[in-house]
Amino acid sequence: MPPLQFGGIFELLPNNMHNMKFLFFLLLLFLRSGSQSQPLNLAVGMTALTSPVSTAVEVEAIEADNDLRMAPDGAYALIAGGSKGIGFAIATALAKRGYNLVLIARHEGPLQRAKEQFESTYGVKVEILMYDLSTDTAATAIGAWCTQRDLPLKMLCNVAGLGGEDDYLSLPLDSLRYMVRLNVESAMAMSLTLLPLLEKNAPSYILNVASLAGLAPIPIKNLYSATKSAVIFFSYSLRYQLKDKQISVSCLNPGPVFTKPSIEKDTREKLGWLGMRMAVSPERVGEVAVQKTLEKKRMIIPGTLPKIAAFFIRLMPRSWITSLYGRAGKK
């Protein structure tokens, strides 16, 4: 079977496309046929589409990873939003590499539990700070705390964010403003206030957490996708601005990550079978995020299907993607 060209794949698309599954599967076939000289193996393609979210092999691969970049002696990583979810998974991957941690979140209980777990399991030092990162004073106060202690900060992880089932037109104005402040402003402010310490301890790293949703307008998640798009653009530009200071900036863009039951339920209802196949475990996301950040990767997308989806989203006209997401959201 000869490799499909870009024009050919567009000719294959039906006039009235109502099913995102077919488009993604078509793209998978295109990618495989274009990257292999031998005939396309449909069985392999179907295996990729039907593989479970987190297999035993994947978990073993994480635990058996011998290519760990261990932390320099005494080095710290600060994780904004590190007490649960993706932030906790990133903190775990860092602790495994010997990084001491500063964990920031709003509530003391989850922070204290995380501190005890990391200290007992990995023998690292863990500091916890309780702040609402959406407030005007949080980043300044955190920066001052770190500077006063001359913290040997090697990595800043801006993970804190707000999503959920409700979005623009279904949330009050104060909630929408909170989303903008937490998703965008906190990453901007934390990066700026901690920049002197990161520069002092260079080479160092900034990891901003966006989302696959930031690659396209999504009607059902209008403001969320807009804020994550802002994080992606901010990360791209910041990486260029800081390259001469030996500070590498990476942006994590995961697809569905089931950090709580409501996310799994929403994914199943809105994206169906394809969304469930695209999901990657929090543990895997955290491990990939840290590994690729230390390798100075610019864009980090965990999982094979999310990578394919990202390619597809960038390839297609935004009006098409917006329409497809809009139809999926009405299910």
Secondary structure as UniProt FT lines:
FT   HELIX           6..12
FT   HELIX           20..35
FT   HELIX           42..50
FT   HELIX           56..63
FT   TURN            73..74
FT   STRAND          76..80
FT   HELIX           85..96
FT   TURN            97..98
FT   STRAND          100..105
FT   HELIX           108..122
FT   STRAND          126..130
FT   TURN            133..134
FT   TURN            136..137
FT   HELIX           138..148
FT   TURN            149..150
FT   STRAND          153..158
FT   TURN            168..170
FT   HELIX           173..180
FT   HELIX           181..185
FT   HELIX           186..200
FT   STRAND          204..209
FT   HELIX           212..215
FT   HELIX           219..221
FT   HELIX           222..242
FT   HELIX           243..245
FT   STRAND          247..252
FT   HELIX           261..278
FT   HELIX           282..294
FT   TURN            295..296
FT   STRAND          299..300
FT   HELIX           304..315
FT   HELIX           318..329
//
